[in-house]
C-alpha cells in the first residue's frame, strides 16, 4: 500500500487545526503510513451484505421530558476561560 | 488502630468504619501516608487531595473523570490548569455513598495508550517492578490499587484501559457493558466505546463499586436501566459454560508463561464444575485491532476538536483566530493525540470515508455478530487479558503499531459493547498474568460469579512480592 505523502500529512494536519514543525512532518509521515498500512486490513473482508454498526446498543432515540432546569452560573461557565469580555469569550479576530 | 493498606479490601475498610474500629479520617490519613511513602517511586497520582469531604472510605479517580474543584488534566498539557465546575455523574454517585476522592491518577494523554508513557506528566511505574510499565491507559489507578495507595479506584476503558493495566499490575478490573455507566462529566475519547468502570482488589469490591456507579442517567442519553447487581458468594462453577476462543488463546505474541497460567486456570475451572469447550471468533481477533484503530481515532478527532483555546484549557497566542487555535493545539497535545487526530481526520476525509471509517463500521457488525453467536452456547468467554506480562518502560514507545497490539485481546469485546473483567491468575517471570472473562451484554452478574469462584480457588496474593 502507498505511503502517505508529506503534502497529505500537512493537509490532514490543516483539517485538524494542528500546527506541525518540519521534524513533526517527517516523523508523522513515517508513523501514520505504518498505522494506515496496519488498519487497511479491514478492506480484506467481503462486507457487501453487512450493515454498519455505529454503537453497540439497540437504542435509536432517548427521549426526555422537555422541562427547564437550572444551568451553570455564568461565573462558573467562565471559570476556566483563557480570556473573557463580560458575558463573552474573547478570542483574537477571525 | 493501624491498618495495613496493602492488605485491606474496600469491603473490610467499610466494615472497620461501620464497626467504629477506625474513623473515616484515620483511614484516609493511612492512605495518604501510603501515598507519601510509595508514590514518589510509582507516580500513580497526578494530584493528591489532602482532605476530601465524606464519611466513608477513600477512592482514587482516573484523571479523565471530572471532579468539581479538583484538577482534571486527562494527562494532557492542554488541560493543565483545568478545574471542573461540576462533578461527573459517577463522582456524584460515589459521593452519595460517602466515598472520598483521595487523588487523581495518571493516565496516557486522553486515555490514548497502553503503558501511561503517553502521559504529559511522565509515566507511572509497575509496583511489581518499577522498571516496567503498569499498563495503560489507566496505569495510575492500577498502580495505586496494587500498591495499597487506595482501596479501589475508577478507571475508563475504550479498548482495554481498565482490563490491561489490571492484568499487568495483578488485580481486578471491570469494563462494564456499554451503556451501563454514565459518561457525563468524563473527558470524551471515542464515544461509541468509552466506558467508566471499577478497579479493585477483589471481585466483590469490584461488583459493589459497579453497583454504586452504574444505572441510567438523564445526563447521558446512551445509558440504560441496569439489572440489579448481585454480590457474588458462590465458590463453585457448577453449570457454567466456558467458551475458549482458540484465536484469543493462540494469537501470535502470547508469551508461554501467560498461556501456561491461563491453561492452569481453565483446568481449575473444570474442577470447580464448569464445562470448558474450545470455540472460535474467526474474524474478531484478526480484524479487531484494525477496526478499533479506525473507529476510535475517527471519534477522537471529532471529540478533541473542542480543545481550541476558547472556552477552557490552554491558549497559545496567535495573530488571528485560526493561528491561535493551531498554536494552542500544537503546544497542548502530545504526539499520541496528534497521531490519532490525524488518522481520524484522514479516515473521515472526503474520498477515504467509505474505504476506512465506513468499512470499519461494517467490520464492527461482523465482530458483534460473532460474539452474539457464541453467547447462544456459552455463559462466559475466557482468554488471557494481555498477551504479555508488564514490559520495560521505553520498550515500545517509538513504535505505535507495536504498542497498539497490546490491546489485541481486549479490543474485540469492546467493539461488541460487552463486559469484560480481569482477574490475576498467576505469575510468569515473577510478574502477574491476567485472565479475561467476557460476558454477554448486561451479563456482569455472571462474570462476577465466575470470577469470584476462580479468585477463591486461585488464592493469588495481589500484594506485589517486593512490597510484602
Boltz contact constraints between the chains, C-beta under 6 A:
constraints:
  - contact:
      token1: [A, 12]
      token2: [B, 342]
      max_distance: 6.0
  - contact:
      token1: [A, 12]
      token2: [B, 345]
      max_distance: 6.0
  - contact:
      token1: [A, 12]
      token2: [B, 346]
      max_distance: 6.0
  - contact:
      token1: [A, 15]
      token2: [B, 345]
      max_distance: 6.0
  - contact:
      token1: [A, 16]
      token2: [B, 341]
      max_distance: 6.0
  - contact:
      token1: [A, 16]
      token2: [B, 342]
      max_distance: 6.0
  - contact:
      token1: [A, 16]
      token2: [B, 345]
      max_distance: 6.0
  - contact:
      token1: [A, 17]
      token2: [B, 325]
      max_distance: 6.0
  - contact:
      token1: [A, 17]
      token2: [B, 326]
      max_distance: 6.0
  - contact:
      token1: [A, 17]
      token2: [B, 329]
      max_distance: 6.0
  - contact:
      token1: [A, 18]
      token2: [B, 329]
      max_distance: 6.0
  - contact:
      token1: [A, 18]
      token2: [B, 338]
      max_distance: 6.0
  - contact:
      token1: [A, 19]
      token2: [B, 326]
      max_distance: 6.0
  - contact:
      token1: [A, 19]
      token2: [B, 327]
      max_distance: 6.0
  - contact:
      token1: [A, 19]
      token2: [B, 330]
      max_distance: 6.0
  - contact:
      token1: [A, 31]
      token2: [B, 400]
      max_distance: 6.0
  - contact:
      token1: [A, 34]
      token2: [B, 401]
      max_distance: 6.0
  - contact:
      token1: [A, 35]
      token2: [B, 343]
      max_distance: 6.0
  - contact:
      token1: [A, 38]
      token2: [B, 401]
      max_distance: 6.0
  - contact:
      token1: [A, 39]
      token2: [B, 290]
      max_distance: 6.0
  - contact:
      token1: [A, 39]
      token2: [B, 293]
      max_distance: 6.0
  - contact:
      token1: [A, 39]
      token2: [B, 294]
      max_distance: 6.0
  - contact:
      token1: [A, 41]
      token2: [B, 290]
      max_distance: 6.0
  - contact:
      token1: [A, 42]
      token2: [B, 290]
      max_distance: 6.0
  - contact:
      token1: [A, 42]
      token2: [B, 291]
      max_distance: 6.0
  - contact:
      token1: [A, 42]
      token2: [B, 359]
      max_distance: 6.0
  - contact:
      token1: [A, 42]
      token2: [B, 360]
      max_distance: 6.0
  - contact:
      token1: [A, 42]
      token2: [B, 363]
      max_distance: 6.0
  - contact:
      token1: [A, 43]
      token2: [B, 359]
      max_distance: 6.0
  - contact:
      token1: [A, 47]
      token2: [B, 362]
      max_distance: 6.0
  - contact:
      token1: [A, 50]
      token2: [B, 362]
      max_distance: 6.0
  - contact:
      token1: [A, 50]
      token2: [B, 365]
      max_distance: 6.0
  - contact:
      token1: [A, 51]
      token2: [B, 365]
      max_distance: 6.0
  - contact:
      token1: [A, 52]
      token2: [B, 361]
      max_distance: 6.0
  - contact:
      token1: [A, 52]
      token2: [B, 362]
      max_distance: 6.0
  - contact:
      token1: [A, 53]
      token2: [B, 361]
      max_distance: 6.0
  - contact:
      token1: [A, 53]
      token2: [B, 364]
      max_distance: 6.0
  - contact:
      token1: [A, 53]
      token2: [B, 365]
      max_distance: 6.0
  - contact:
      token1: [A, 53]
      token2: [B, 368]
      max_distance: 6.0
  - contact:
      token1: [A, 55]
      token2: [B, 192]
      max_distance: 6.0
  - contact:
      token1: [A, 56]
      token2: [B, 178]
      max_distance: 6.0
  - contact:
      token1: [A, 56]
      token2: [B, 417]
      max_distance: 6.0
  - contact:
      token1: [A, 57]
      token2: [B, 179]
      max_distance: 6.0
  - contact:
      token1: [A, 62]
      token2: [B, 221]
      max_distance: 6.0
  - contact:
      token1: [A, 64]
      token2: [B, 218]
      max_distance: 6.0
  - contact:
      token1: [A, 76]
      token2: [B, 85]
      max_distance: 6.0
  - contact:
      token1: [A, 79]
      token2: [B, 85]
      max_distance: 6.0
  - contact:
      token1: [A, 80]
      token2: [B, 82]
      max_distance: 6.0
  - contact:
      token1: [A, 80]
      token2: [B, 312]
      max_distance: 6.0
  - contact:
      token1: [A, 81]
      token2: [B, 311]
      max_distance: 6.0
  - contact:
      token1: [A, 82]
      token2: [B, 309]
      max_distance: 6.0
  - contact:
      token1: [A, 82]
      token2: [B, 315]
      max_distance: 6.0
  - contact:
      token1: [A, 89]
      token2: [B, 310]
      max_distance: 6.0
  - contact:
      token1: [A, 89]
      token2: [B, 311]
      max_distance: 6.0
  - contact:
      token1: [A, 91]
      token2: [B, 310]
      max_distance: 6.0
  - contact:
      token1: [A, 91]
      token2: [B, 321]
      max_distance: 6.0
  - contact:
      token1: [A, 92]
      token2: [B, 318]
      max_distance: 6.0
  - contact:
      token1: [A, 92]
      token2: [B, 320]
      max_distance: 6.0
  - contact:
      token1: [A, 92]
      token2: [B, 321]
      max_distance: 6.0
  - contact:
      token1: [A, 92]
      token2: [B, 324]
      max_distance: 6.0
  - contact:
      token1: [A, 93]
      token2: [B, 320]
      max_distance: 6.0
  - contact:
      token1: [A, 94]
      token2: [B, 321]
      max_distance: 6.0
